Amino acid sequence: MDVLVYLGAGAAAVLAVGAVGRAAWGLNRRIVQIVDLVQELSPDSGRSIKDQVSRTASEVIAMRSALTDLCRRFDDHLSDRARPE
């Protein structure tokens, strides 16, 4: 009878260790995911989403400036042709 009690206690201990290990593994995975997200959102020499959005925004501003200049030049060209010579 004592053998069965010891085997039951051993099995319970193994199950408890497995449950604690599984919980620790799940917690570790969550921590790794959070760290990955924080690294993705922090600036790091162009690899993060924040850096890519900033770079894209500056490129859009440059294109808008170039397009405005092109429109102004085109309007000037059309107004020069409309003048009688």
GROMACS elastic network, one bead per residue, 0.5 to 0.9 nm:
[ bonds ]
;  ai    aj funct       b0    kb
    1     4     6  0.53175   500
    1     5     6  0.65632   500
    1     6     6  0.88603   500
    2     5     6  0.50726   500
    2     6     6  0.62165   500
    2     7     6  0.85860   500
    3     6     6  0.51038   500
    3     7     6  0.60675   500
    3     8     6  0.85055   500
    4     7     6  0.50252   500
    4     8     6  0.60126   500
    4     9     6  0.84722   500
    5     8     6  0.50888   500
    5     9     6  0.60865   500
    5    10     6  0.85109   500
    6     9     6  0.50393   500
    6    10     6  0.60220   500
    6    11     6  0.85245   500
    7    10     6  0.50043   500
    7    11     6  0.60773   500
    7    12     6  0.84992   500
    8    11     6  0.50803   500
    8    12     6  0.60680   500
    8    13     6  0.85182   500
    9    12     6  0.50393   500
    9    13     6  0.61021   500
    9    14     6  0.86192   500
   10    13     6  0.50244   500
   10    14     6  0.61909   500
   10    15     6  0.86201   500
   11    14     6  0.50771   500
   11    15     6  0.61685   500
   11    16     6  0.85338   500
   12    15     6  0.50657   500
   12    16     6  0.60471   500
   12    17     6  0.85701   500
   13    16     6  0.50061   500
   13    17     6  0.61172   500
   13    18     6  0.84958   500
   14    17     6  0.51475   500
   14    18     6  0.61356   500
   14    19     6  0.86366   500
   15    19     6  0.61074   500
   15    20     6  0.85898   500
   16    19     6  0.50761   500
   16    20     6  0.61582   500
   16    21     6  0.84478   500
   17    20     6  0.51361   500
   17    21     6  0.59861   500
   17    22     6  0.85300   500
   18    22     6  0.60566   500
   18    23     6  0.85670   500
   19    22     6  0.51051   500
   19    23     6  0.61889   500
   19    24     6  0.85632   500
   20    23     6  0.51191   500
   20    24     6  0.60971   500
   20    25     6  0.85308   500
   21    24     6  0.50352   500
   21    25     6  0.60547   500
   21    26     6  0.86205   500
   22    26     6  0.61977   500
   22    27     6  0.86017   500
   23    26     6  0.51280   500
   23    27     6  0.61633   500
   23    28     6  0.85433   500
   24    27     6  0.50763   500
   24    28     6  0.60597   500
   24    29     6  0.86407   500
   25    28     6  0.50518   500
   25    29     6  0.62634   500
   25    30     6  0.87745   500
   26    29     6  0.51239   500
   26    30     6  0.63717   500
   26    31     6  0.87528   500
   27    30     6  0.51449   500
   27    31     6  0.62685   500
   27    32     6  0.86833   500
   28    31     6  0.50981   500
   28    32     6  0.61906   500
   28    33     6  0.86653   500
   29    32     6  0.51055   500
   29    33     6  0.62216   500
   29    34     6  0.86935   500
   30    33     6  0.51026   500
   30    34     6  0.62226   500
   30    35     6  0.86345   500
   31    34     6  0.51188   500
   31    35     6  0.61520   500
   31    36     6  0.85901   500
   32    35     6  0.51019   500
   32    36     6  0.61461   500
   32    37     6  0.86812   500
   33    36     6  0.50900   500
   33    37     6  0.62630   500
   33    38     6  0.86931   500
   34    37     6  0.51273   500
   34    38     6  0.61899   500
   34    39     6  0.86028   500
   35    38     6  0.51213   500
   35    39     6  0.61263   500
   35    40     6  0.85420   500
   36    39     6  0.51629   500
   36    40     6  0.61261   500
   36    41     6  0.87377   500
   37    40     6  0.50133   500
   37    41     6  0.62652   500
   37    42     6  0.86915   500
   38    41     6  0.52442   500
   38    42     6  0.61819   500
   39    42     6  0.52847   500
   39    43     6  0.79136   500
   39    44     6  0.81305   500
   39    48     6  0.73366   500
   40    43     6  0.77822   500
   40    44     6  0.85017   500
   40    47     6  0.77762   500
   40    49     6  0.60680   500
   40    50     6  0.77116   500
   41    44     6  0.89568   500
   41    48     6  0.58888   500
   41    49     6  0.58977   500
   41    50     6  0.56839   500
   41    51     6  0.84966   500
   42    48     6  0.64052   500
   42    49     6  0.79885   500
   42    50     6  0.66366   500
   42    51     6  0.81801   500
   43    46     6  0.70046   500
   43    47     6  0.75959   500
   43    48     6  0.57688   500
   43    49     6  0.79900   500
   43    50     6  0.61351   500
   43    51     6  0.57572   500
   44    47     6  0.59762   500
   44    48     6  0.61005   500
   44    50     6  0.88966   500
   44    51     6  0.73919   500
   45    48     6  0.76787   500
   45    51     6  0.72854   500
   46    49     6  0.80935   500
   46    50     6  0.82114   500
   46    52     6  0.62205   500
   46    55     6  0.82520   500
   47    50     6  0.84154   500
   47    51     6  0.66222   500
   47    52     6  0.70656   500
   48    51     6  0.53040   500
   48    52     6  0.63602   500
   48    53     6  0.87191   500
   49    52     6  0.50354   500
   49    53     6  0.60754   500
   49    54     6  0.85183   500
   50    53     6  0.52131   500
   50    54     6  0.61851   500
   50    55     6  0.86144   500
   51    54     6  0.50655   500
   51    55     6  0.60801   500
   51    56     6  0.85404   500
   52    55     6  0.50586   500
   52    56     6  0.60693   500
   52    57     6  0.85170   500
   53    56     6  0.50563   500
   53    57     6  0.60600   500
   53    58     6  0.86415   500
   54    57     6  0.50944   500
   54    58     6  0.62849   500
   54    59     6  0.86705   500
   55    58     6  0.52084   500
   55    59     6  0.62430   500
   55    60     6  0.86977   500
   56    59     6  0.50392   500
   56    60     6  0.61767   500
   56    61     6  0.86588   500
   57    60     6  0.50917   500
   57    61     6  0.62756   500
   57    62     6  0.87001   500
   58    61     6  0.50689   500
   58    62     6  0.62378   500
   58    63     6  0.86592   500
   59    62     6  0.50434   500
   59    63     6  0.61445   500
   59    64     6  0.85338   500
   60    63     6  0.50539   500
   60    64     6  0.60292   500
   60    65     6  0.85488   500
   61    64     6  0.50728   500
   61    65     6  0.62186   500
   61    66     6  0.86808   500
   62    65     6  0.51170   500
   62    66     6  0.62353   500
   62    67     6  0.86118   500
   63    66     6  0.50118   500
   63    67     6  0.60086   500
   63    68     6  0.84677   500
   64    67     6  0.50773   500
   64    68     6  0.60764   500
   64    69     6  0.85870   500
   65    68     6  0.51269   500
   65    69     6  0.62408   500
   65    70     6  0.86250   500
   66    69     6  0.51016   500
   66    70     6  0.61232   500
   66    71     6  0.86261   500
   67    71     6  0.60772   500
   67    72     6  0.85150   500
   68    71     6  0.51371   500
   68    72     6  0.61767   500
   68    73     6  0.86424   500
   69    72     6  0.50874   500
   69    73     6  0.61865   500
   69    74     6  0.85909   500
   70    73     6  0.51010   500
   70    74     6  0.60973   500
   70    75     6  0.85723   500
   71    74     6  0.50214   500
   71    75     6  0.60836   500
   71    76     6  0.85165   500
   72    75     6  0.51295   500
   72    76     6  0.61450   500
   72    77     6  0.85700   500
   73    76     6  0.50056   500
   73    77     6  0.60974   500
   73    78     6  0.86551   500
   74    78     6  0.62070   500
   74    79     6  0.85837   500
   75    78     6  0.51140   500
   75    79     6  0.61205   500
   75    80     6  0.85713   500
   76    79     6  0.51110   500
   76    80     6  0.61306   500
   76    81     6  0.87467   500
   77    80     6  0.51517   500
   77    81     6  0.64382   500
   77    82     6  0.87786   500
   78    81     6  0.52167   500
   78    82     6  0.62593   500
   78    83     6  0.89613   500
   79    82     6  0.50632   500
   79    83     6  0.65773   500
   80    83     6  0.55179   500
   80    84     6  0.86105   500
   81    84     6  0.75736   500
   81    85     6  0.87400   500
